[in-house]
Amino acid sequence: MKRGTSVFLPTATYPMFPERLAMEGMSLKQGKLCKAVTVSVVLHSDGRVVMESLEYMEMCLNLQFLSPLSEYSLGAIDTSTLETRIKVENPDDPEPSINLYVENQADPAMRLVTEMMILCGEAIATYAYSNNLSLPFRGQPQSDIDLSAFAHLPEGPVRSSAIVKIMRAAEMDFRKPIRHGILGIPGYVQFTSPIRRYMDLLAHYQVKAFLRGHSPPFSAGQLEGMASLINMNIRIVKRVCSSSLRYWILEYLRRQPKERRFRALILRFIKDRIAALLLVEIGMQASAWVSVGVQIGDEVEVQVEEAHPRDDVLSLKEVVHAV
């Protein structure tokens, strides 16, 4: 509980559980008997959950792909964007190897996984509410965002960036589900990652006890007290991970040839002609002065003028093409 979550850094991974336990005893392996909680859901044609059931059993995991379902017709808001993934080999070397790639959250395979996790979280919340079971319910109060106000912006990272800027922080309740406005569902519980998130593990403790016919080990008040400590630790971990990721992105950019050009998508204007940019091949936001006539949603080319990871400095300049 003190760690609260697995820690994923570009240079190393620190699992919440001992690595051997997490990777062997707790992991699901195709074709082998594994202990698992199964969540079965019957869906209406419009995506609503009609019925859900849970079992805790030893099972043979059979991986099958389902047709992706969309929760967007139920009021969800698409905030998918690009995310940077970096792996640093031999970080103690004077010049460690840096492998960088960009993950598109809107990719069909990524979207399928995301939707299945959301569906599981909604089913668990509904099941818990029906059985008066205390869980760490998560919600997002901002369910009245007027999406028409963003209709003039191009779909994708530009629109997602504008929406994210006005979103309020998530909330938690430990007695009943609360609406998650961004996901567009009446209740949600993080349940799919008990090996790497302690809040998910607490939800598993509660659900498994109920399925066995036992009293849940924790009251709503106890869950709230533990969540307060866990969330504080998670915030620290997120800051460390964000700082480490940015450091290695800047180090990656520092090593690039000076003449290399990067595609940059204009997200918004900060002041005058200074624009917030998304470096498409890097997955990172930055800022730079752009020429007159360039609009939000346009793509420009930029070069790195300066990149100093230890000082957290990045300076970009637009490549202006002669007419």
KEPATI-649418 format. One record per residue (C-alpha): residue in one letter; z, x, y. Coordinates in steps of 0.25 Angstrom, whole numbers, padded with zeros to 4 digits, always signed. Last residue first. Layout:
! residues N
AZXY;...
***
This chain:
! residues 323
V-0207+0029+0123;A-0198+0041+0120;H-0187+0038+0110;V-0173+0039+0114;V-0163+0044+0104;E-0150+0039+0108;K-0138+0048+0109;L-0126+0049+0101;S-0112+0055+0103;L-0101+0055+0092;V-0087+0060+0095;D-0075+0059+0086;D-0069+0072+0090;R-0069+0077+0075;P-0082+0070+0072;H-0090+0077+0083;A-0104+0071+0084;E-0113+0074+0096;E-0127+0070+0100;V-0130+0062+0088;Q-0144+0055+0089;V-0147+0041+0091;E-0159+0032+0087;V-0159+0017+0092;E-0158+0004+0085;D-0158-0009+0093;G-0148-0020+0090;I-0142-0020+0104;Q-0153-0016+0113;V-0160-0003+0118;G-0168-0005+0131;V-0160+0006+0139;S-0157+0018+0130;V-0144+0020+0122;W-0131+0027+0125;A-0123+0029+0112;S-0112+0023+0103;A-0108+0024+0089;Q-0106+0015+0077;M-0108+0021+0063;G-0116+0017+0051;I-0122+0031+0050;E-0137+0027+0048;V-0136+0015+0057;L-0128+0022+0068;L-0123+0009+0075;L-0123+0010+0090;A-0114+0005+0101;A-0122+0007+0114;I-0120+0014+0127;R-0131+0008+0136;D-0122+0001+0146;K-0109+0000+0139;I-0106-0003+0124;F-0119-0009+0120;R-0120-0015+0106;L-0124-0012+0092;I-0136-0003+0094;L-0141+0002+0081;A-0142+0017+0079;R-0152+0025+0070;F-0148+0040+0070;R-0157+0052+0074;R-0155+0066+0069;E-0159+0077+0079;K-0145+0082+0079;P-0145+0084+0064;Q-0133+0077+0058;R-0120+0084+0056;R-0112+0078+0067;L-0116+0064+0062;Y-0109+0067+0049;E-0097+0072+0056;L-0097+0059+0065;I-0098+0051+0052;W-0087+0059+0046;Y-0077+0057+0058;R-0081+0042+0058;L-0077+0040+0044;S-0064+0047+0045;S-0060+0039+0058;S-0064+0026+0051;C-0056+0030+0038;V-0044+0034+0046;R-0044+0021+0054;K-0046+0013+0042;V-0034+0020+0035;I-0025+0017+0047;R-0029+0002+0047;I-0027+0001+0032;N-0013+0007+0034;M-0009-0004+0044;N-0016-0014+0035;I-0007-0010+0023;L+0006-0011+0031;S+0003-0025+0037;A-0003-0030+0023;M+0010-0026+0016;G+0018-0035+0026;E+0008-0047+0025;L+0008-0046+0010;Q+0023-0047+0010;G+0023-0059+0019;A+0013-0066+0010;S+0021-0064-0002;F+0018-0053-0012;P+0019-0052-0027;P+0011-0065-0030;S+0019-0073-0040;H+0014-0072-0054;G+0004-0081-0061;R-0005-0069-0065;L-0016-0074-0055;F-0006-0074-0044;A-0001-0060-0047;K-0016-0056-0047;V-0018-0062-0034;Q-0006-0056-0026;Y-0008-0042-0032;H-0023-0043-0029;A-0021-0047-0014;L-0011-0035-0013;L-0022-0026-0019;D-0032-0031-0008;M-0022-0027+0003;Y-0021-0014-0004;R-0035-0010-0002;R-0042+0000-0012;I-0040-0005-0026;P-0037-0019-0022;S-0052-0020-0016;T-0058-0034-0018;F-0046-0043-0013;Q-0047-0043+0002;V-0043-0058+0005;Y-0051-0068+0013;G-0050-0082+0018;P-0058-0093+0024;I-0072-0085+0024;G-0082-0081+0035;L-0080-0067+0033;I-0079-0064+0048;G-0070-0076+0050;H-0060-0073+0038;R-0051-0086+0038;I-0037-0084+0034;P-0032-0085+0020;K-0017-0089+0018;R-0004-0082+0016;F-0006-0068+0019;D-0014-0068+0032;M-0023-0057+0037;E-0031-0055+0050;A-0044-0047+0053;A-0046-0042+0066;R-0055-0049+0076;M-0070-0048+0077;I-0077-0046+0090;K-0083-0032+0088;V-0087-0035+0074;I-0096-0046+0079;A-0104-0036+0088;S-0105-0025+0076;S-0110-0036+0066;R-0121-0040+0076;V-0126-0026+0078;P-0123-0022+0063;G-0132-0033+0057;E-0139-0044+0064;P-0145-0041+0078;L-0137-0047+0089;H-0141-0060+0096;A-0134-0068+0086;F-0120-0062+0090;A-0115-0073+0099;S-0120-0083+0088;L-0110-0077+0079;D-0099-0084+0086;I-0087-0078+0080;D-0077-0089+0076;S-0071-0084+0063;Q-0063-0073+0070;P-0050-0074+0062;Q-0053-0063+0051;G-0045-0066+0039;R-0038-0058+0027;F-0029-0064+0017;P-0019-0054+0011;L-0014-0064+0000;S-0003-0074-0002;L-0007-0084-0013;N-0006-0099-0011;N-0016-0102-0023;S-0027-0108-0015;Y-0025-0098-0004;A-0026-0086-0014;Y-0038-0091-0020;T-0045-0093-0007;A-0042-0079-0002;I-0046-0073-0015;A-0059-0081-0015;E-0062-0076+0000;G-0059-0061-0004;C-0068-0062-0016;L-0079-0068-0008;I-0078-0057+0003;M-0078-0046-0008;M-0091-0053-0014;E-0097-0054+0000;T-0095-0039+0003;V-0100-0034-0010;L-0113-0042-0008;R-0114-0038+0006;M-0114-0023+0002;A-0125-0025-0008;P-0133-0033+0002;D-0132-0022+0013;A-0125-0028+0025;Q-0113-0018+0024;N-0123-0007+0026;E-0117+0006+0021;V-0121+0019+0028;Y-0121+0032+0022;L-0115+0046+0024;N-0112+0058+0016;I-0105+0069+0022;S-0104+0083+0015;P-0093+0091+0020;E-0095+0103+0030;P-0083+0111+0031;D-0078+0106+0017;D-0066+0098+0017;P-0074+0084+0016;N-0080+0088+0003;E-0089+0076+0003;V-0089+0066+0014;K-0093+0052+0011;I-0097+0043+0022;R-0100+0028+0022;T-0104+0022+0036;E-0104+0006+0037;L-0115-0002+0043;T-0113-0017+0047;S-0109-0030+0041;T-0101-0039+0051;D-0108-0053+0046;I-0099-0064+0050;A-0094-0075+0040;G-0096-0090+0043;L-0098-0096+0030;S-0113-0093+0030;Y-0109-0079+0031;E-0102-0079+0018;S-0115-0075+0010;L-0115-0073-0004;P-0122-0062-0012;S-0128-0065-0025;L-0119-0059-0036;F-0119-0045-0042;Q-0113-0043-0056;L-0103-0032-0060;N-0096-0035-0073;L-0081-0031-0073;C-0075-0032-0086;M-0062-0039-0084;E-0047-0038-0085;M-0041-0049-0077;Y-0036-0055-0065;E-0044-0068-0062;L-0047-0076-0049;S-0055-0089-0046;E-0063-0094-0035;M-0069-0107-0031;V-0079-0113-0021;V-0080-0101-0012;R-0090-0104-0001;G-0104-0097-0002;D-0113-0108+0002;S-0117-0111-0013;H-0102-0112-0016;L-0096-0100-0023;V-0087-0099-0036;V-0079-0087-0035;S-0073-0078-0046;V-0063-0067-0042;T-0059-0057-0053;V-0047-0048-0052;A-0049-0036-0060;K-0043-0027-0071;C-0055-0020-0077;L-0062-0020-0091;K-0074-0011-0090;G-0089-0014-0088;Q-0090-0011-0073;K-0077-0004-0068;L-0067-0010-0059;S-0057-0001-0053;M-0042-0001-0054;G-0039+0008-0066;E-0050+0018-0063;M-0054+0020-0048;A-0041+0015-0042;L-0032+0021-0052;R-0038+0034-0052;E-0039+0034-0037;P-0024+0031-0034;F-0024+0018-0027;M-0028+0016-0012;P-0039+0026-0014;Y-0041+0038-0004;T-0056+0041-0003;A-0060+0054+0003;T-0069+0061+0014;P-0077+0049+0020;L-0063+0041+0019;F-0060+0029+0011;V-0045+0025+0010;S-0040+0015+0000;T-0031+0005+0006;G-0017+0001+0009;R-0012+0016+0009;K+0003+0012+0009;M+0000+0000+0000;
***
